Amino acid sequence: MKMFINVPEVFLYRDFVDFRKSINGLSLIVEQQMQISPLTGNVFVFCNKGRDKLKVLYWDKTGFALWYKRLEKDKFKWPTKLTCESLTLSEQQLHWLFDGFDVLGHQAVNYDSVAL
């Protein structure tokens, strides 16, 4: 199922969010903490501390839309080990997140030498 069409970018906000926040509170996070205009048409993804709920915020040229998903028996694979505040996902990675997969996969490993 294609949920979004012609999305410029998908941004995942890494920190957990108080889910009492709705459109106004989430758009302030986008604008003030992520330093991106929420009016760009980009998709912004947020997760609660329990990792069983997602909120997806986007502007569709006529107003904000807020999409909410709650898992009944599982948790989303949220990238908690990253140090950056947000990251950009492809639309495919967004669908992987919805489907329960780790969107980052393996991280690159860099060594100075092959000697152990």
Backbone bond lengths (Angstrom), bond angles and torsions (degrees), N, CA, C in turn:
res aa  C-N    CA-C-N  psi(-1)  N-CA   C-N-CA  omega(-1)  CA-C   N-CA-C  phi
1 M - - - 1.454 - - 1.519 109.25 -
2 K 1.295 117.54 126.82 1.458 122.41 175.19 1.524 107.71 -90.98
3 M 1.339 114.83 116.93 1.453 118.53 -177.29 1.521 111.63 -91.42
4 F 1.325 118.09 -37.14 1.447 122.21 -176.90 1.521 108.58 -119.67
5 I 1.309 116.36 143.53 1.452 120.77 179.47 1.527 108.36 -121.09
6 N 1.336 116.49 130.88 1.460 122.61 177.74 1.528 113.02 56.48
7 V 1.310 115.98 48.68 1.460 121.80 177.33 1.522 108.30 -80.77
8 P 1.348 118.36 125.56 1.463 119.05 177.99 1.537 111.96 -59.09
9 E 1.323 118.01 -53.55 1.460 121.40 179.39 1.528 109.78 -152.94
10 V 1.321 114.81 157.05 1.461 121.82 175.74 1.525 107.06 -115.81
11 F 1.331 116.36 123.54 1.459 121.65 179.58 1.521 109.72 -114.07
12 L 1.307 115.98 130.16 1.455 122.39 176.40 1.521 107.30 -103.84
13 Y 1.331 117.40 123.32 1.459 122.32 176.36 1.522 106.69 -87.26
14 R 1.334 116.95 115.72 1.458 121.90 -169.35 1.533 114.01 -69.45
15 D 1.324 118.09 -39.59 1.467 120.06 -178.19 1.526 110.48 -69.51
16 F 1.314 115.02 151.63 1.457 119.40 178.03 1.524 109.69 -73.97
17 V 1.323 116.15 148.84 1.458 122.73 -173.90 1.526 109.44 -119.80
18 D 1.325 115.49 141.97 1.460 122.06 171.99 1.529 107.27 -66.42
19 F 1.316 117.40 117.31 1.458 120.65 -174.00 1.519 114.11 -79.50
20 R 1.320 117.71 7.22 1.460 119.51 167.79 1.524 109.72 -75.10
21 K 1.346 116.14 -17.12 1.470 120.55 177.58 1.523 108.81 -70.02
22 S 1.312 113.93 139.92 1.461 119.94 176.19 1.523 108.24 -118.28
23 I 1.308 118.16 -147.67 1.457 122.02 -173.94 1.527 112.10 -57.52
24 N 1.314 117.73 -48.56 1.467 120.12 -176.68 1.524 111.68 -63.37
25 G 1.323 117.67 -47.53 1.462 121.32 -179.31 1.511 112.96 -65.71
26 L 1.320 117.38 -41.01 1.464 120.78 179.58 1.525 111.27 -70.08
27 S 1.339 117.46 -38.69 1.462 119.02 178.67 1.528 110.96 -67.15
28 L 1.341 118.07 -29.78 1.465 120.67 173.97 1.525 111.29 -67.07
29 I 1.333 117.75 -39.03 1.472 120.58 175.52 1.529 109.71 -60.30
30 V 1.319 116.21 -44.91 1.466 120.54 179.76 1.526 110.09 -59.99
31 E 1.317 115.92 -48.15 1.457 120.35 -174.79 1.531 113.00 -72.89
32 Q 1.328 117.47 -44.33 1.463 120.54 -173.07 1.520 114.01 -89.51
33 Q 1.317 118.22 -40.98 1.460 120.19 -176.08 1.525 112.34 -93.08
34 M 1.313 116.68 -40.55 1.465 119.60 179.46 1.534 111.16 -85.82
35 Q 1.324 116.09 -17.85 1.465 124.09 179.65 1.528 112.01 57.87
36 I 1.326 114.62 45.88 1.462 122.99 176.68 1.522 106.66 -129.67
37 S 1.299 117.12 142.52 1.457 119.46 175.80 1.530 109.20 -71.70
38 P 1.331 117.92 126.87 1.469 119.22 177.70 1.528 112.78 -72.95
39 L 1.332 117.39 -4.31 1.463 122.01 -176.67 1.528 112.80 -94.76
40 T 1.322 117.57 14.11 1.471 122.32 -175.33 1.519 114.03 -82.89
41 G 1.313 118.01 -15.83 1.462 120.87 -172.77 1.513 111.50 92.93
42 N 1.332 117.10 -3.26 1.462 120.74 175.49 1.525 109.85 -68.11
43 V 1.310 115.63 159.39 1.457 122.88 178.19 1.526 107.71 -103.54
44 F 1.335 116.67 133.65 1.466 122.26 -178.87 1.529 108.44 -121.23
45 V 1.339 116.00 126.65 1.464 121.66 -174.14 1.524 109.10 -112.65
46 F 1.340 116.31 132.58 1.461 123.88 -179.44 1.521 109.65 -128.44
47 C 1.340 115.78 151.71 1.464 121.23 -179.72 1.530 109.48 -130.79
48 N 1.325 116.10 151.10 1.463 120.26 175.35 1.527 109.91 -87.00
49 K 1.332 116.49 168.41 1.464 121.60 -176.69 1.532 112.41 -62.38
50 G 1.313 117.59 -33.33 1.464 121.63 178.97 1.518 113.38 -75.70
51 R 1.333 117.62 -7.80 1.465 125.55 179.30 1.534 113.28 58.57
52 D 1.325 117.04 24.45 1.460 119.21 177.41 1.531 112.32 -110.91
53 K 1.345 116.38 3.83 1.465 120.60 -179.69 1.521 109.59 -136.72
54 L 1.330 115.22 142.11 1.458 122.64 173.64 1.518 109.08 -125.44
55 K 1.334 115.09 146.01 1.457 121.51 168.20 1.519 106.53 -124.22
56 V 1.326 114.96 136.68 1.453 122.32 179.62 1.524 107.25 -122.92
57 L 1.328 115.05 121.32 1.457 121.68 -177.19 1.523 109.43 -112.43
58 Y 1.319 116.97 137.44 1.454 120.23 173.52 1.526 109.96 -157.17
59 W 1.320 114.67 157.26 1.458 123.99 177.80 1.515 107.74 -102.84
60 D 1.332 117.61 126.75 1.472 119.50 -176.33 1.529 113.09 -111.92
61 K 1.316 117.94 29.30 1.469 126.21 177.80 1.521 113.56 80.11
62 T 1.323 118.22 -16.07 1.463 119.86 177.39 1.525 111.83 -118.70
63 G 1.307 115.96 -10.99 1.461 120.86 -179.18 1.517 110.02 163.97
64 F 1.318 114.72 174.90 1.458 120.15 178.24 1.516 110.27 -79.49
65 A 1.327 114.88 147.70 1.457 121.58 171.93 1.525 107.07 -123.33
66 L 1.307 116.30 141.16 1.461 121.65 179.47 1.518 107.86 -127.59
67 W 1.316 115.26 121.22 1.456 122.88 -179.45 1.516 107.44 -108.36
68 Y 1.326 117.62 137.16 1.464 122.64 -175.01 1.518 109.39 -128.83
69 K 1.324 115.89 132.94 1.469 120.07 177.61 1.515 108.70 -130.84
70 R 1.341 116.72 132.38 1.464 122.69 176.50 1.509 108.96 -122.72
71 L 1.327 115.36 127.60 1.466 119.98 175.19 1.524 108.71 -86.98
72 E 1.303 116.39 139.61 1.459 120.32 -178.60 1.522 113.12 -85.95
73 K 1.345 118.36 -32.76 1.463 119.42 -173.57 1.518 113.87 -136.50
74 D 1.300 119.33 13.98 1.461 119.75 -174.37 1.514 109.65 -144.61
75 K 1.332 116.39 -176.30 1.458 122.67 178.86 1.525 108.99 -130.92
76 F 1.341 115.57 149.38 1.455 120.51 175.66 1.519 109.02 -75.28
77 K 1.322 116.53 145.82 1.467 122.96 176.30 1.522 107.37 -80.56
78 W 1.315 116.87 92.03 1.458 121.77 -173.98 1.520 110.16 -98.48
79 P 1.328 118.30 134.45 1.475 121.47 -176.98 1.533 112.26 -75.52
80 T 1.319 116.96 83.12 1.465 121.47 -175.60 1.524 113.33 -84.42
81 K 1.316 118.87 -15.40 1.465 121.06 -175.50 1.521 113.46 -87.07
82 L 1.305 117.75 -3.22 1.461 120.76 -179.80 1.521 110.50 -78.58
83 T 1.314 116.26 149.97 1.464 120.23 177.90 1.525 112.08 -95.90
84 C 1.325 117.73 -17.80 1.461 120.26 179.41 1.528 109.94 -74.51
85 E 1.326 115.58 153.39 1.456 121.15 -177.64 1.529 112.67 -74.84
86 S 1.312 115.59 -31.99 1.466 119.45 179.55 1.521 108.78 -147.97
87 L 1.315 115.58 164.31 1.449 120.29 175.98 1.515 109.64 -144.68
88 T 1.309 114.72 157.21 1.454 121.10 -179.43 1.518 109.12 -95.11
89 L 1.326 115.39 133.98 1.463 121.58 178.37 1.517 109.29 -115.00
90 S 1.309 115.31 153.37 1.463 119.54 169.02 1.528 107.31 -79.90
91 E 1.307 115.96 165.22 1.465 118.71 176.70 1.528 110.19 -62.30
92 Q 1.349 117.01 -35.67 1.467 121.18 177.14 1.524 110.56 -62.12
93 Q 1.345 117.92 -42.89 1.470 121.03 178.17 1.518 111.03 -63.63
94 L 1.326 117.46 -36.10 1.469 120.90 176.83 1.529 110.07 -61.75
95 H 1.310 116.86 -43.89 1.466 120.26 178.05 1.528 111.05 -66.26
96 W 1.332 117.69 -36.52 1.464 120.47 175.10 1.526 110.62 -61.50
97 L 1.325 116.61 -42.39 1.465 120.30 178.02 1.530 110.05 -59.06
98 F 1.322 117.40 -46.90 1.463 121.61 178.36 1.525 111.59 -60.48
99 D 1.335 116.15 -33.87 1.462 121.09 -178.15 1.522 113.99 -85.18
100 G 1.346 117.41 -2.07 1.458 120.36 174.92 1.508 115.90 96.64
101 F 1.324 117.76 12.47 1.461 120.72 -179.62 1.525 110.87 -96.37
102 D 1.328 115.74 157.15 1.454 122.25 173.41 1.522 107.34 -72.11
103 V 1.319 117.96 120.07 1.460 120.87 -174.89 1.519 113.48 -79.00
104 L 1.329 118.05 -14.91 1.456 120.38 -176.99 1.515 113.60 -95.70
105 G 1.307 117.67 -28.08 1.457 119.95 -177.35 1.520 110.35 68.28
106 H 1.305 116.31 -151.52 1.462 120.94 -179.21 1.519 110.16 -81.04
107 Q 1.308 116.01 142.32 1.455 121.51 177.26 1.526 110.05 -89.79
108 A 1.308 115.75 148.65 1.467 121.08 178.69 1.520 110.31 -63.17
109 V 1.322 116.20 142.64 1.458 123.17 178.36 1.518 107.60 -117.04
110 N 1.318 116.56 130.22 1.467 121.46 -179.68 1.505 110.07 -120.96
111 Y 1.334 117.08 129.78 1.454 122.84 177.37 1.529 108.82 -122.66
112 D 1.307 116.55 152.23 1.466 121.50 174.96 1.524 111.52 -84.17
113 S 1.341 116.12 -22.93 1.454 120.63 -176.73 1.524 109.34 -150.62
114 V 1.321 116.34 156.68 1.454 119.61 177.23 1.531 110.77 -86.96
115 A 1.329 117.99 -11.15 1.474 121.67 179.03 1.520 108.89 -72.28
116 L 1.298 115.86 134.03 1.461 120.28 179.42 1.468 109.48 -92.32
